[in-house]
Amino acid sequence: NLMLFSVADICTVVYALLVVGNSASAFTHPARPHNIQRGRSLSAFSATNLSMSTPTSTNEDAPSVTSASSKRPFRIRTITAFVTLKPHDFNEATATSTSGIAHKIDTCNDILRKMEASLTKIGFEVQTVRISTNPFGEWLTKKLDADSNGNDLPIQKKTEVDDMSEKAALSKERLDLLDNLLDERKIAFCSLGPSTHPDDTINICPLIVSQSGKFSCSANIETGDVVAAHAAARCMKTISQLGDEECSGSHVANGLGNFRFCAASCIDTVPFFPGAKAPSHDTHTFSFAIGMENGGFARKLLKEAKCISNIKEVFDTQMRDELMPIQAVCKTFGADADYPVEYLGIDTSLNPSLDDGGSVADAIECLDEVRGPFGGTGSLAAAAAITTALQSIPDIQITGYSGLMLPVLEDHRLAKLATSASSGDRLTIQKLLCISSVCGVGIDTVPVPGDVAENNLSSLILDVAGLAHRWSKSLSCRVFPTPGGKAGDMTLFDSPYMCNSCIFDL
């Protein structure tokens, strides 16, 4: 048996090397993503448009050899490339073919297309490729002067732009350039990282969201930071009203610009949008991570587990077996690339789809200990057990949330529970907060009244930040103030990528 494993492992490692080696010539763009839900531009709101197991190997990096036509039990929602940008990247006087913003976007594109080809070749459907930057205040809103020869001045000479109108003008100029570069490379999703200053949250974040359907951003919220929370709440209200402006685009219509903004706490190298951000350090300018869409697979695993005590064993074997081929390809690429690039890991989160059987909430209801609908007794224990399992899968390098995703407007079961006539069964923000205490991602795609008070929104943001910092876990708050909508009304979104639900009271 040991000899058989050894021979198989050698073959599969050779296979992974061939896959990555051949990927450079396979730069075909993916077909239209199926049921794209997290962090994408929605076609309704954006002009750009947002037994399965195998034997466990003794070699942690050995992929299972699967042809592209084989059916994998889940999809790759995103391959996200992270890049650290600086003000001098936008300095035309010093830009060359090997430096500057164009070079950095080209390198990201090379990472994404090669990884896309490699993962497709081993049988995975790749829905989106994305780019995420370090916090935008480090590069978007800072000037960098040049000397008489066009050379950048030392880093300490970088100047903050004090006047907000001047800062907005500089930001718009750089956003236009970045938007064009992304468009030329057919990259439709780019997160510009978090705001770290309340003034930027109020003034620059709405500008980013309105500028292009490609752009997402967030606001960093520390525990108890009332000023930052109020700024994020005001930003959400402003974004919800962008569709009222005469020159607004479809990507901000009906208050859905907030799809691309969130208040975020303890976020680091998350591949999912809008909370994604790249590291600010210079150790690696480029890195990448993987996120999945796996609601159907979650249902299969939890039905097999049947009870909470079996979850870890099932995930340790079956999910591990499916993730190992992905990790093998990623590590091989990271080691063999022509430039320094760091593989950050896989975000192992359970992430729903709108497919039949794709609800994560419905999958959790398969467990014996969950009494009644999701959100009732047993749900918290189930969420805790699932998160523990997802964050401790043997031999898998994890990153991001790696928890339980409960986006109300992207999960049919959650949306239905929000409309329940029974007060005991009805899903509420308080129930979602409670479950978020033991899992990710926080409060996600929750519709609230259009006239919601800024104070109420900021208090909710502080609740999420308090949970995140108390337990050192990545959480975000993404809510949709719905223009003209009142608590109890049904949303009227017309999109194949979202479902309708009841507007939550707040």
C-alpha positions as CSV (number, residue, x, y, z in Angstrom):
1,N,0.0,0.0,0.0
2,L,2.8,2.4,0.8
3,M,4.4,1.7,-2.6
4,L,1.2,2.3,-4.4
5,F,0.7,5.6,-2.7
6,S,4.2,6.6,-3.6
7,V,3.9,5.9,-7.3
8,A,0.5,7.6,-7.5
9,D,1.8,10.7,-5.7
10,I,4.8,11.0,-8.0
11,C,2.5,10.8,-11.0
12,T,0.1,13.4,-9.8
13,V,2.8,15.8,-8.8
14,V,4.3,15.5,-12.4
15,Y,0.7,16.1,-13.7
16,A,0.4,19.3,-11.6
17,L,3.7,20.6,-13.0
18,L,2.6,19.9,-16.6
19,V,-0.7,21.7,-15.9
20,V,1.0,24.9,-14.7
21,G,3.7,24.7,-17.4
22,N,1.1,24.5,-20.2
23,S,-1.2,27.1,-18.8
24,A,0.6,30.1,-20.3
25,S,-0.7,29.1,-23.8
26,A,-4.3,28.6,-22.5
27,F,-5.3,32.3,-22.0
28,T,-8.9,31.8,-23.0
29,H,-11.4,34.0,-21.1
30,P,-14.0,32.1,-19.1
31,A,-17.6,31.8,-20.2
32,R,-20.2,34.0,-18.6
33,P,-20.0,33.1,-14.9
34,H,-22.9,31.1,-13.6
35,N,-24.8,32.5,-10.6
36,I,-22.0,35.0,-9.7
37,Q,-23.0,36.3,-6.3
38,R,-20.3,37.6,-4.1
39,G,-18.3,40.7,-5.0
40,R,-19.3,40.8,-8.7
41,S,-20.9,43.6,-10.7
42,L,-24.5,42.7,-11.3
43,S,-25.9,42.9,-14.8
44,A,-29.0,44.6,-13.5
45,F,-27.0,47.3,-11.8
46,S,-23.7,47.6,-13.8
47,A,-22.9,48.5,-17.3
48,T,-19.9,46.1,-17.1
49,N,-21.8,43.2,-15.5
50,L,-21.2,42.1,-11.5
51,S,-19.6,9.5,-4.2
52,M,-17.4,12.7,-4.7
53,S,-14.5,11.8,-2.4
54,T,-11.2,10.3,-3.3
55,P,-8.8,8.3,-1.1
56,T,-6.7,10.5,1.1
57,S,-3.1,10.8,-0.2
58,T,0.0,10.6,2.0
59,N,1.4,13.5,0.0
60,E,-0.2,16.8,1.0
61,D,0.4,18.5,-2.3
62,A,-0.6,15.6,-4.6
63,P,-3.7,16.5,-6.8
64,S,-6.2,13.9,-7.9
65,V,-5.9,13.7,-11.7
66,T,-9.2,14.7,-13.1
67,S,-10.0,15.7,-16.7
68,A,-11.6,19.0,-17.5
69,S,-14.8,17.3,-18.4
70,S,-15.1,15.6,-15.0
71,K,-17.7,17.0,-12.6
72,R,-16.3,18.7,-9.6
73,P,-18.6,19.1,-6.6
74,F,-18.2,22.9,-6.4
75,R,-17.0,25.9,-8.4
76,I,-14.2,28.3,-7.9
77,R,-16.0,31.6,-7.2
78,T,-12.8,33.7,-7.5
79,I,-9.1,33.7,-8.1
80,T,-8.1,37.0,-6.5
81,A,-4.7,38.6,-7.1
82,F,-3.4,41.0,-4.5
83,V,-1.1,43.8,-5.4
84,T,0.5,46.6,-3.4
85,L,0.2,50.0,-5.1
86,K,2.1,53.2,-4.4
87,P,1.6,56.8,-5.5
88,H,4.7,56.7,-7.8
89,D,3.0,53.8,-9.8
90,F,0.9,56.6,-11.4
91,N,3.9,58.9,-12.2
92,E,4.2,58.8,-16.0
93,A,7.7,60.4,-15.9
94,T,9.2,57.3,-14.2
95,A,6.9,54.5,-15.6
96,T,8.6,51.9,-17.8
97,S,7.7,48.6,-19.3
98,T,8.7,46.9,-16.0
99,S,7.3,49.4,-13.5
100,G,4.2,51.5,-12.9
101,I,0.5,50.8,-12.7
102,A,0.3,49.2,-16.2
103,H,3.1,46.7,-15.3
104,K,1.5,45.8,-12.0
105,I,-1.9,45.2,-13.6
106,D,-0.3,43.2,-16.3
107,T,1.5,41.0,-13.7
108,C,-1.8,40.5,-11.9
109,N,-3.5,39.5,-15.2
110,D,-0.7,37.0,-15.9
111,I,-1.2,35.4,-12.5
112,L,-5.0,35.2,-12.9
113,R,-5.0,33.8,-16.4
114,K,-2.4,31.2,-15.8
115,M,-4.2,30.1,-12.6
116,E,-7.5,30.1,-14.4
117,A,-6.2,27.9,-17.1
118,S,-4.6,25.5,-14.6
119,L,-7.6,25.1,-12.4
120,T,-9.9,24.7,-15.4
121,K,-7.6,22.0,-16.7
122,I,-8.1,19.9,-13.6
123,G,-11.9,20.1,-13.9
124,F,-12.9,23.3,-11.9
125,E,-15.3,25.9,-13.3
126,V,-13.7,29.3,-12.6
127,Q,-16.4,32.0,-12.3
128,T,-14.4,35.2,-11.9
129,V,-10.9,36.5,-11.7
130,R,-10.3,39.7,-9.5
131,I,-7.7,42.1,-8.3
132,S,-7.5,43.6,-4.8
133,T,-5.2,46.4,-3.7
134,N,-3.8,47.7,-0.4
135,P,-5.9,50.4,1.4
136,F,-6.6,53.1,-1.2
137,G,-5.5,55.9,1.1
138,E,-1.9,54.7,0.6
139,W,-1.9,55.3,-3.2
140,L,-5.2,56.8,-4.6
141,T,-5.4,60.0,-2.6
142,K,-1.7,60.8,-2.2
143,K,0.4,63.0,-4.4
144,L,4.0,62.2,-5.2
145,D,6.1,65.1,-6.6
146,A,9.0,64.6,-9.0
147,D,12.3,66.4,-9.3
148,S,13.4,68.3,-12.3
149,N,14.6,65.1,-14.0
150,G,11.3,63.3,-13.4
151,N,12.5,61.1,-10.6
152,D,10.3,60.4,-7.7
153,L,11.2,62.2,-4.5
154,P,11.9,60.1,-1.3
155,I,8.9,58.4,0.3
156,Q,8.9,60.8,3.2
157,K,8.2,63.7,0.7
158,K,4.9,62.2,-0.3
159,T,2.3,64.8,0.4
160,E,-1.3,64.4,1.6
161,V,-3.9,66.2,-0.3
162,D,-5.6,68.4,2.2
163,D,-8.4,70.0,0.2
164,M,-11.2,67.4,-0.4
165,S,-12.1,68.7,-3.8
166,E,-8.4,68.3,-4.9
167,K,-8.3,64.9,-3.4
168,A,-11.4,63.8,-5.3
169,A,-10.0,65.2,-8.5
170,L,-6.8,63.2,-8.1
171,S,-8.7,60.1,-7.2
172,K,-11.0,60.4,-10.2
173,E,-8.0,60.8,-12.5
174,R,-6.3,57.6,-11.2
175,L,-9.6,55.7,-11.1
176,D,-10.1,56.5,-14.8
177,L,-6.7,55.2,-15.6
178,L,-7.2,52.0,-13.6
179,D,-10.6,51.4,-15.0
180,N,-9.2,51.6,-18.6
181,L,-6.4,49.2,-17.7
182,L,-8.8,46.7,-16.2
183,D,-11.2,47.1,-19.2
184,E,-8.4,46.4,-21.7
185,R,-7.5,43.1,-19.8
186,K,-11.2,42.1,-19.4
187,I,-11.0,42.1,-15.6
188,A,-14.4,43.2,-14.2
189,F,-13.7,43.2,-10.5
190,C,-11.3,45.3,-8.5
191,S,-11.4,46.0,-4.7
192,L,-9.5,49.1,-3.7
193,G,-9.1,48.1,-0.1
194,P,-10.5,49.9,3.0
195,S,-10.7,53.5,3.9
196,T,-8.8,54.1,7.1
197,H,-10.0,57.7,7.7
198,P,-13.6,58.9,8.3
199,D,-13.3,61.8,5.8
200,D,-12.3,59.3,3.1
201,T,-15.1,57.0,4.0
202,I,-17.7,59.8,3.6
203,N,-16.2,61.5,0.5
204,I,-14.0,59.0,-1.4
205,C,-15.8,55.7,-1.0
206,P,-19.0,56.9,-2.7
207,L,-16.8,58.3,-5.5
208,I,-15.1,54.9,-6.0
209,V,-18.5,53.1,-6.1
210,S,-20.0,55.5,-8.5
211,Q,-17.0,55.7,-10.8
212,S,-17.3,52.2,-12.2
213,G,-19.1,49.0,-11.7
214,K,-15.7,47.3,-11.5
215,F,-14.7,49.0,-8.2
216,S,-15.4,47.9,-4.7
217,C,-14.1,49.2,-1.4
218,S,-14.8,49.1,2.3
219,A,-14.3,51.1,5.6
220,N,-12.1,49.7,8.4
221,I,-13.9,49.9,11.7
222,E,-12.1,49.4,15.0
223,T,-14.0,48.3,18.1
224,G,-15.7,51.2,19.7
225,D,-14.8,53.7,17.0
226,V,-18.0,55.7,16.9
227,V,-16.7,58.3,14.5
228,A,-15.6,55.6,11.9
229,A,-19.0,53.8,12.3
230,H,-21.0,57.0,11.8
231,A,-18.9,57.7,8.7
232,A,-19.5,54.2,7.3
233,A,-23.3,54.6,8.0
234,R,-23.4,58.0,6.2
235,C,-21.5,56.4,3.3
236,M,-24.1,53.7,3.0
237,K,-26.9,56.2,3.0
238,T,-25.1,58.3,0.3
239,I,-24.4,55.3,-1.9
240,S,-28.1,54.2,-1.7
241,Q,-29.0,57.6,-3.2
242,L,-26.5,57.7,-6.0
243,G,-29.1,56.3,-8.4
244,D,-31.1,59.4,-8.0
245,E,-28.4,61.5,-9.7
246,E,-29.0,62.4,-13.3
247,C,-25.6,61.2,-14.5
248,S,-25.6,57.9,-12.5
249,G,-25.1,54.6,-14.2
250,S,-27.0,51.4,-13.8
251,H,-24.4,50.0,-11.4
252,V,-25.8,52.2,-8.7
253,A,-29.5,52.0,-9.5
254,N,-32.1,51.2,-6.8
255,G,-29.6,51.5,-4.0
256,L,-27.5,48.6,-5.1
257,G,-24.2,50.5,-5.1
258,N,-24.0,49.2,-1.6
259,F,-23.4,45.7,-3.0
260,R,-19.8,47.0,-3.5
261,F,-19.2,48.6,-0.1
262,C,-19.1,47.3,3.4
263,A,-17.9,48.2,6.9
264,A,-15.1,45.7,7.7
265,S,-13.2,44.6,10.8
266,C,-10.2,42.4,11.2
267,I,-10.0,41.8,7.5
268,D,-6.8,40.5,6.0
269,T,-6.2,38.9,2.6
270,V,-9.9,37.9,2.1
271,P,-10.4,36.9,-1.6
272,F,-14.2,37.8,-1.5
273,F,-15.5,41.3,-2.2
274,P,-16.1,44.0,-1.2
275,G,-13.9,43.5,1.9
276,A,-10.8,42.2,0.1
277,K,-7.6,44.0,0.7
278,A,-3.9,43.4,-0.2
279,P,-1.1,43.6,2.3
280,S,0.6,47.0,2.7
281,H,4.1,45.6,3.2
282,D,6.8,45.2,0.6
283,T,7.7,41.6,1.2
284,H,5.6,40.5,-1.8
285,T,4.2,43.0,-4.2
286,F,2.0,40.2,-5.6
287,S,0.0,37.4,-4.0
288,F,-3.1,35.4,-4.7
289,A,-5.9,33.4,-3.0
290,I,-8.9,31.2,-3.9
291,G,-12.5,31.4,-2.9
292,M,-15.3,28.9,-3.6
293,E,-19.0,28.6,-4.3
294,N,-20.0,25.4,-2.6
295,G,-23.5,25.4,-1.2
296,G,-24.5,22.2,-3.0
297,F,-21.3,20.5,-1.7
298,A,-22.1,21.7,1.8
299,R,-25.5,20.1,1.7
300,K,-23.9,16.8,0.6
301,L,-21.4,16.9,3.4
302,L,-23.8,17.9,6.2
303,K,-26.4,15.3,5.1
304,E,-23.7,12.6,5.3
305,A,-22.5,14.0,8.7
306,K,-26.1,13.9,10.0
307,C,-25.1,15.2,13.4
308,I,-22.8,17.9,14.7
309,S,-20.3,15.4,16.2
310,N,-19.5,14.0,12.8
311,I,-18.9,17.3,11.0
312,K,-15.2,17.6,11.5
313,E,-14.5,14.0,10.4
314,V,-16.5,14.4,7.2
315,F,-14.9,17.8,6.4
316,D,-11.4,16.5,7.2
317,T,-11.7,13.8,4.6
318,Q,-14.0,14.8,1.9
319,M,-13.4,18.5,1.7
320,R,-9.7,18.0,2.1
321,D,-9.7,15.6,-0.8
322,E,-11.3,18.2,-3.1
323,L,-9.1,21.0,-2.0
324,M,-5.8,19.2,-2.3
325,P,-5.7,19.4,-6.2
326,I,-6.4,23.2,-6.0
327,Q,-3.6,23.7,-3.4
328,A,-1.1,21.6,-5.5
329,V,-1.6,23.7,-8.6
330,C,-1.4,27.0,-6.6
331,K,1.8,26.0,-4.8
332,T,3.4,24.8,-7.9
333,F,2.6,28.1,-9.7
334,G,3.8,30.2,-6.7
335,A,7.1,28.3,-6.7
336,D,7.8,28.4,-10.4
337,A,6.6,31.9,-11.4
338,D,9.0,34.2,-13.2
339,Y,8.5,36.9,-10.5
340,P,8.0,36.8,-6.8
341,V,4.4,35.9,-6.0
342,E,3.0,34.5,-2.7
343,Y,0.2,31.9,-2.5
344,L,-1.9,33.0,0.5
345,G,-4.2,30.0,0.6
346,I,-7.9,29.0,0.1
347,D,-10.8,30.6,1.8
348,T,-12.6,27.5,2.8
349,S,-15.9,29.3,3.6
350,L,-19.2,27.7,2.9
351,N,-20.7,30.0,0.2
352,P,-24.2,29.6,-1.2
353,S,-25.5,29.7,-4.8
354,L,-29.0,30.4,-6.2
355,D,-29.0,26.9,-7.7
356,D,-31.5,24.3,-6.6
357,G,-29.9,22.8,-3.5
358,G,-27.4,25.6,-3.2
359,S,-28.6,27.1,0.1
360,V,-26.1,26.9,3.0
361,A,-28.9,27.6,5.5
362,D,-30.9,24.7,4.0
363,A,-27.9,22.4,4.2
364,I,-27.5,23.2,7.9
365,E,-31.1,22.2,8.6
366,C,-30.1,18.7,7.5
367,L,-28.4,18.2,10.9
368,D,-30.3,16.4,13.6
369,E,-29.5,18.9,16.3
370,V,-31.0,21.9,14.4
371,R,-34.6,22.0,15.6
372,G,-36.9,23.6,13.1
373,P,-35.8,26.3,10.7
374,F,-32.3,27.7,10.5
375,G,-31.8,30.4,13.2
376,G,-33.6,28.3,15.8
377,T,-32.1,26.1,18.5
378,G,-29.1,24.1,17.4
379,S,-28.2,26.6,14.7
380,L,-25.5,28.3,16.7
381,A,-23.9,25.0,17.7
382,A,-24.0,23.8,14.1
383,A,-22.4,27.1,12.9
384,A,-19.6,26.8,15.5
385,A,-18.9,23.2,14.6
386,I,-18.8,23.9,10.9
387,T,-16.5,26.9,11.3
388,T,-14.1,24.9,13.5
389,A,-14.0,22.2,10.9
390,L,-13.4,24.7,8.0
391,Q,-10.5,26.3,9.9
392,S,-8.7,23.1,10.7
393,I,-8.8,20.9,7.6
394,P,-5.6,18.9,7.6
395,D,-2.8,20.0,5.3
396,I,-4.8,22.9,3.8
397,Q,-3.4,26.4,3.8
398,I,-6.3,28.7,4.6
399,T,-6.9,32.4,4.4
400,G,-9.7,34.9,4.5
401,Y,-13.0,34.4,6.4
402,S,-12.9,30.5,6.2
403,G,-16.3,30.4,7.9
404,L,-20.0,30.3,7.2
405,M,-21.4,32.8,4.7
406,L,-25.0,33.8,5.3
407,P,-25.9,36.5,2.6
408,V,-29.6,36.9,2.8
409,L,-30.2,38.0,-0.8
410,E,-28.0,35.2,-2.2
411,D,-29.5,32.3,-0.3
412,H,-33.1,31.2,-1.1
413,R,-33.7,29.7,2.3
414,L,-32.5,32.7,4.2
415,A,-34.6,35.0,2.0
416,K,-37.6,32.9,2.6
417,L,-37.1,32.8,6.4
418,A,-36.9,36.6,6.5
419,T,-40.5,36.6,5.2
420,S,-41.9,34.0,7.6
421,A,-45.3,34.9,9.1
422,S,-44.2,33.2,12.4
423,S,-42.3,35.5,14.6
424,G,-40.4,32.5,16.1
425,D,-39.2,31.3,12.7
426,R,-38.6,34.7,11.1
427,L,-34.9,35.5,10.4
428,T,-33.8,38.8,12.1
429,I,-30.7,40.8,12.2
430,Q,-30.3,39.8,15.9
431,K,-30.3,36.1,14.9
432,L,-27.7,36.7,12.2
433,L,-25.5,38.7,14.7
434,C,-25.8,35.9,17.2
435,I,-24.7,33.3,14.7
436,S,-21.9,35.6,13.5
437,S,-20.4,35.3,17.0
438,V,-19.1,31.8,16.1
439,C,-18.7,32.1,12.3
440,G,-18.2,34.5,9.4
441,V,-19.0,36.6,7.5
442,G,-21.2,39.0,9.5
443,I,-24.3,40.9,8.3
444,D,-24.3,40.4,4.6
445,T,-26.7,41.6,1.8
446,V,-29.4,42.6,4.2
447,P,-32.0,45.0,2.9
448,V,-33.1,47.7,5.4
449,P,-35.5,50.7,5.1
450,G,-34.4,53.5,2.8
451,D,-35.0,56.0,5.5
452,V,-33.1,54.1,8.2
453,A,-31.5,56.4,10.7
454,E,-27.8,56.9,10.5
455,N,-27.5,56.3,14.2
456,N,-29.2,52.9,13.9
457,L,-26.9,51.9,11.1
458,S,-23.8,53.0,13.0
459,S,-24.9,51.0,16.0
460,L,-25.2,47.9,13.9
461,I,-21.8,48.5,12.4
462,L,-20.4,48.8,16.0
463,D,-22.0,45.5,17.0
464,V,-20.3,43.7,14.1
465,A,-16.9,45.4,14.9
466,G,-17.3,44.5,18.6
467,L,-17.8,40.8,17.7
468,A,-14.9,40.9,15.2
469,H,-12.3,42.4,17.6
470,R,-13.5,40.6,20.7
471,W,-12.8,37.2,19.1
472,S,-10.2,38.3,16.5
473,K,-12.3,37.2,13.6
474,S,-12.9,38.7,10.1
475,L,-16.4,40.1,9.9
476,S,-18.1,42.7,7.7
477,C,-21.4,44.6,7.6
478,R,-23.0,45.0,4.2
479,V,-26.6,46.3,4.2
480,F,-28.8,47.8,1.5
481,P,-30.8,50.9,2.5
482,T,-33.6,50.4,0.0
483,P,-34.9,53.7,-1.5
484,G,-38.6,54.0,-0.7
485,G,-38.7,50.7,1.1
486,K,-40.2,50.2,4.5
487,A,-39.7,47.4,7.0
488,G,-41.8,44.4,6.0
489,D,-42.0,45.4,2.3
490,M,-40.7,43.0,-0.3
491,T,-37.7,44.0,-2.3
492,L,-38.2,44.2,-6.1
493,F,-34.8,43.4,-7.5
494,D,-34.8,42.1,-11.0
495,S,-31.6,40.1,-11.4
496,P,-30.6,36.5,-12.0
497,Y,-27.9,36.9,-9.4
498,M,-30.1,37.9,-6.4
499,C,-33.4,36.8,-4.9
500,N,-36.0,39.0,-3.3
501,S,-36.8,39.1,0.4
502,C,-38.4,41.1,3.1
503,I,-36.9,44.4,4.2
504,F,-35.5,43.9,7.7
505,D,-36.4,46.2,10.6
506,L,-33.5,48.1,12.1
